[in-house]
Amino acid sequence: MNASKNPFSQKGGKNNFLSCFLFFLLFLFSFSGKVDGTKEVRIHTGHDKAIPLSLLGMDFQEESYAILVEKQTQKLFLYGSLDGEVELIKSFPCSTGENSGDKKEKGDRKTPEGIYFFTRTFGDEELNPRYGVKAFVLNYPNFFDRLQKKDGRGIWLHGTNKSLLPNDSKGCIALNNQDILELVKYISLYLTPIIVLEEIENLPEEEIGRKERQLKNFVYKWLNSWENKELLNYMSCYAKDFRSKGMNWLQWKKYKDRLNKRNNKINIAISGMQGFEHDSYYVVVFRQDYHSNLLKSSGVKRLYLQEGDEGLKIVGEVWNPPRGGYLPTREKTSVQIVSSKRQDDLKIEAEKIKSFIEKWRRCWEDKELEKYMRCYSENFKARGMDRKEWKYLKQVLNGTYKNIKVNITDAEIDIKDGGKKAEVSFLQDYQADHYSDKGLKRMLLKKEEGKWKIVAEEWSAL
């Protein structure tokens, strides 16, 4: 080697050595930056056979997305199912609660940790300036949060009109405005999860695949037993402490048994199944199309599961219908082009429906059972109960609770069939002595002898 070109040669002495050392540091610094950047992609994708533990199953039939928030690094990661693999699409700086740890109670300024879904979105014109240009509402507290008696509400993913600083929110997850606007196109309400963790854990692809197969096999067992009306096999999929729609395991069994006897045949199709894990629980989410001689419905089903000595068991389930997704099988709707006069008539009818719903709410709240039941059609059906059974249920609840409070917000009215039928949806907040719930209520109304009557209703927790 030519000594004049050798940085470690004696010629040049300390100066050459110092120059070489500085060059080496500069090279190491710049190279480490590249390694750090690629490491983020490699660890968070399947390229080195390691995938975030939270992402047990993505929908590879079509593009689907999941959001992970890592408190430790104050980063939000957007993942997608692309070309049959889980890929990190992009990461964004974010800000979570100013206090560390999982949210436990109202006002603790902590960001909750768990698997959540978006239930509503707000635009710039609807928001206080401190929330930036866009906001998405999370379904906190979710099913497991309520089991653990966690308190608080109003957790959002939102933008900000000020400089983004780490750990600077009151419990929400904040992004720069331009970042949340970029994220909008990847979010579907009720389907896209946002999983909040202290630190993202990765597992080998083979282990992720094993867990995914376990989840899918369980769901198909549950689905087949439901569809074939095999009640014992179906109920074996549920934990003894299962809760849904205000029913425990035994009540759910009786409810399903009644439906099985009334339904001649049940057909259920599911698509876009995805599985997610956090701490000690799993969430499986998919689109569900249900069809029987009594009812047809389309919506998003979420199963909340835990693994015990007997394997996976369902401890809770939630169904969220899309707008207009809940209809008795025999009902048919048609889209009509209406005149301006007809539109005025529909507006008047919508006001009448609002008054009717308010009357129904007030009678429920005041426990005026007879007036309450006059809001229901003689042909009313819900939760496998007819009108008589429904009245008995409400009579029992009226005797159980001394005080009942019902709040209704965000009502939407869709009038159909020339003003003879209507679908009504709203957010319902129910408070009683020692019980409360909040969810989406949907009603099918029909005009009978000139008066609106409720012929079906469905409630799903948020």
SVG drawing of the C-alpha trace seen along z (x, -y; Angstrom):
<svg xmlns="http://www.w3.org/2000/svg" viewBox="-106 -27 112 57">
<polyline fill="none" stroke="black" stroke-width="0.4" points="0.0,0.0 1.2,-3.5 2.1,-5.1 0.9,-8.5 -2.6,-7.1 -2.7,-5.2 -4.4,-7.2 -2.8,-5.1 0.8,-5.6 3.4,-7.4 3.6,-10.2 1.3,-13.0 1.5,-11.8 -1.3,-12.9 -3.0,-15.1 -3.6,-12.2 -4.8,-10.0 -7.2,-12.7 -8.5,-13.2 -9.1,-9.5 -10.8,-9.2 -13.1,-12.1 -13.9,-10.7 -14.7,-7.4 -17.1,-9.0 -18.8,-10.9 -19.2,-7.7 -20.4,-5.7 -23.0,-8.4 -24.4,-8.6 -24.4,-4.9 -26.1,-4.3 -28.9,-6.6 -29.4,-4.5 -29.4,-1.3 -31.9,-2.8 -34.2,-3.8 -34.1,-0.4 -34.3,1.5 -37.7,-0.1 -39.0,1.2 -37.4,4.6 -38.6,5.4 -42.1,4.1 -42.6,6.2 -42.3,9.8 -39.0,9.3 -36.9,10.8 -39.8,13.1 -40.8,10.9 -44.2,9.3 -45.8,7.3 -47.5,9.6 -50.7,7.5 -51.2,8.2 -52.3,11.9 -54.3,11.8 -54.8,9.3 -57.3,9.5 -55.2,10.4 -58.1,10.6 -58.3,6.8 -56.2,4.0 -56.8,3.7 -55.0,1.5 -54.1,1.4 -52.7,-1.4 -50.2,-0.8 -49.3,-3.5 -46.1,-3.0 -46.0,-5.2 -42.3,-4.5 -41.2,-6.1 -44.2,-8.5 -44.7,-7.1 -47.8,-5.9 -47.2,-3.1 -49.6,-2.4 -49.5,1.2 -51.2,2.8 -51.8,6.2 -50.1,5.8 -49.3,8.6 -50.0,11.2 -47.7,9.8 -48.0,7.4 -46.0,4.3 -45.2,1.1 -46.5,-1.6 -45.4,-4.7 -44.7,-6.0 -45.6,-9.3 -44.6,-11.2 -47.5,-11.4 -48.2,-12.6 -50.0,-10.6 -51.1,-11.5 -48.8,-13.6 -48.9,-10.9 -47.5,-7.4 -49.3,-4.2 -52.7,-2.8 -55.8,-4.9 -57.8,-3.9 -60.1,-6.8 -61.5,-10.0 -59.1,-13.0 -55.9,-11.0 -54.4,-12.4 -53.3,-8.9 -53.9,-7.3 -55.7,-3.9 -53.8,-0.8 -55.7,1.8 -57.4,2.6 -59.9,-0.1 -61.9,-0.9 -63.1,-4.2 -66.8,-5.0 -67.2,-8.5 -65.2,-11.2 -65.3,-15.0 -64.2,-17.6 -62.5,-20.9 -65.7,-22.9 -67.0,-20.8 -63.9,-20.9 -62.5,-23.2 -59.2,-24.6 -57.1,-22.6 -58.1,-19.4 -56.7,-20.4 -58.4,-19.6 -59.7,-16.1 -60.6,-13.8 -61.7,-10.2 -63.5,-8.9 -62.2,-5.7 -64.6,-3.2 -63.0,-3.6 -63.9,-2.1 -64.1,1.1 -65.5,4.4 -62.5,5.4 -62.1,1.8 -65.6,2.0 -64.9,5.4 -61.9,3.8 -64.1,0.9 -62.0,-1.7 -63.5,-5.1 -63.5,-8.1 -64.4,-8.8 -63.8,-11.1 -60.5,-9.5 -59.8,-10.7 -57.1,-10.4 -56.9,-14.0 -54.7,-16.7 -53.3,-19.8 -52.9,-23.4 -49.8,-23.8 -46.3,-22.3 -46.5,-18.6 -44.7,-17.7 -44.2,-14.3 -46.5,-13.3 -48.5,-16.5 -52.1,-15.4 -54.8,-14.9 -55.2,-11.3 -55.9,-11.5 -53.5,-10.6 -52.4,-13.7 -50.8,-14.0 -49.6,-16.9 -52.5,-18.1 -50.9,-17.0 -50.3,-13.5 -53.8,-12.9 -55.1,-14.1 -52.8,-11.5 -54.1,-8.8 -57.8,-9.5 -57.8,-7.4 -56.7,-4.3 -59.4,-4.4 -62.8,-2.6 -65.2,-3.1 -65.7,0.0 -63.1,2.0 -59.7,0.4 -58.2,1.0 -55.9,-1.3 -53.8,0.6 -52.1,-1.4 -49.1,0.2 -46.3,-0.9 -43.9,1.0 -44.4,3.0 -43.4,6.7 -42.5,8.8 -42.8,12.5 -41.4,14.8 -43.6,15.1 -44.1,18.8 -45.4,18.1 -47.8,15.4 -49.0,17.9 -49.7,20.5 -51.7,18.1 -53.7,16.9 -54.6,20.5 -55.8,21.1 -58.0,18.0 -59.5,18.8 -60.2,22.5 -62.0,21.3 -64.1,18.8 -65.1,21.3 -66.1,23.8 -68.3,21.1 -69.7,20.1 -70.6,23.6 -72.3,24.5 -74.3,21.3 -75.3,21.8 -76.2,25.5 -78.2,24.6 -75.9,27.0 -76.6,25.2 -74.3,27.2 -71.3,26.8 -72.2,23.2 -72.4,22.4 -69.1,24.3 -67.4,21.4 -68.6,19.0 -67.0,18.4 -69.1,18.9 -68.7,15.2 -69.8,14.1 -71.8,10.9 -73.6,9.4 -76.8,7.3 -77.4,7.4 -77.4,11.2 -75.2,13.7 -74.2,17.1 -77.4,18.9 -79.7,16.1 -77.8,16.1 -78.3,19.8 -82.0,19.5 -82.2,16.6 -80.4,18.6 -82.5,21.7 -85.7,19.6 -84.2,18.2 -83.2,21.7 -86.7,23.0 -88.2,20.1 -85.7,20.0 -86.1,22.7 -82.7,22.1 -79.7,19.8 -77.2,18.7 -74.2,16.6 -71.3,15.4 -68.3,13.7 -65.5,11.9 -62.4,9.8 -61.6,11.7 -58.8,10.1 -57.3,11.0 -55.5,8.8 -54.0,9.4 -53.2,7.2 -52.0,8.3 -54.3,11.2 -57.1,10.8 -57.9,11.2 -60.3,9.4 -61.5,10.9 -63.3,8.5 -65.1,9.3 -68.0,8.4 -71.0,10.5 -74.1,11.1 -76.9,13.0 -80.0,14.3 -82.9,16.3 -86.6,16.5 -87.0,13.9 -84.2,11.5 -81.4,10.3 -78.6,8.1 -75.3,6.9 -72.7,5.3 -69.4,5.6 -69.0,8.3 -66.3,8.1 -65.6,11.1 -63.7,10.5 -61.8,13.6 -59.6,14.9 -57.5,18.1 -57.8,20.3 -57.3,23.9 -60.0,25.0 -58.6,22.9 -60.1,19.8 -63.5,18.6 -65.7,15.7 -66.3,13.4 -68.2,10.7 -69.4,9.8 -70.5,6.6 -72.3,6.1 -72.3,2.7 -74.7,2.4 -73.9,0.0 -76.5,-2.7 -79.6,-0.9 -78.1,2.5 -80.9,3.8 -84.1,4.9 -86.5,7.8 -86.1,10.3 -89.5,9.6 -89.0,5.9 -88.0,4.3 -86.9,0.8 -86.8,-1.3 -85.1,-4.5 -87.5,-7.1 -86.9,-10.5 -89.2,-12.9 -90.5,-16.4 -89.7,-19.4 -93.3,-19.2 -92.7,-15.6 -89.4,-16.6 -91.2,-19.1 -93.7,-16.4 -90.8,-14.1 -89.3,-16.9 -92.6,-17.3 -92.8,-13.5 -89.2,-13.5 -90.3,-16.1 -93.2,-13.8 -90.8,-10.9 -88.5,-13.0 -91.5,-13.8 -92.4,-10.1 -88.9,-9.1 -88.8,-11.7 -92.2,-10.5 -90.9,-6.9 -87.7,-8.0 -89.6,-10.0 -92.0,-7.1 -89.1,-4.7 -87.3,-7.1 -90.4,-7.8 -91.2,-4.0 -94.7,-4.6 -95.0,-1.1 -98.4,-1.2 -97.6,-4.5 -94.2,-3.1 -95.7,0.1 -98.2,-1.9 -95.1,-3.0 -94.7,0.6 -96.5,2.5 -98.4,5.6 -96.1,7.3 -92.9,6.1 -89.9,8.5 -86.5,8.0 -83.8,10.2 -86.0,13.3 -88.9,11.8 -92.4,10.7 -94.3,7.7 -95.7,9.6 -92.2,10.9 -90.7,7.5 -93.3,5.9 -92.5,8.4 -88.8,7.7 -89.3,4.0 -91.7,4.6 -88.9,6.6 -86.3,3.9 -88.6,1.1 -88.9,3.0 -85.2,3.6 -84.1,0.0 -85.4,-2.9 -84.0,-5.6 -83.5,-5.4 -82.0,-8.0 -81.9,-7.8 -80.0,-10.3 -80.3,-10.3 -77.8,-12.1 -76.9,-12.1 -80.3,-10.9 -80.6,-10.0 -83.9,-9.4 -84.3,-7.6 -87.9,-7.6 -88.8,-4.9 -91.7,-3.5 -93.4,-6.8 -93.4,-7.8 -94.9,-4.5 -91.7,-3.2 -88.6,-4.6 -85.3,-3.6 -84.0,-5.6 -80.5,-5.4 -79.0,-7.3 -76.4,-7.1 -78.1,-5.9 -76.6,-6.6 -78.5,-4.5 -78.0,-5.1 -79.6,-3.2 -78.9,-2.7 -76.0,-0.4 -75.8,0.1 -74.9,-1.9 -74.2,-1.4 -73.7,-3.3 -74.3,-2.1 -75.9,-2.5 -79.7,-2.0 -81.4,-1.3 -85.2,-1.1 -87.5,-0.1 -90.7,-2.1 -94.0,-1.5 -97.0,-3.7 -100.1,-1.9 -103.5,-3.7 -101.7,-7.0 -99.4,-6.6 -95.7,-5.6 -95.0,-2.3 -91.8,-0.4 -91.7,3.0 -88.0,3.9 -85.0,2.5 -81.4,3.4 -78.7,2.2 -75.0,2.6 -72.5,1.4 -69.8,-1.2"/>
</svg>
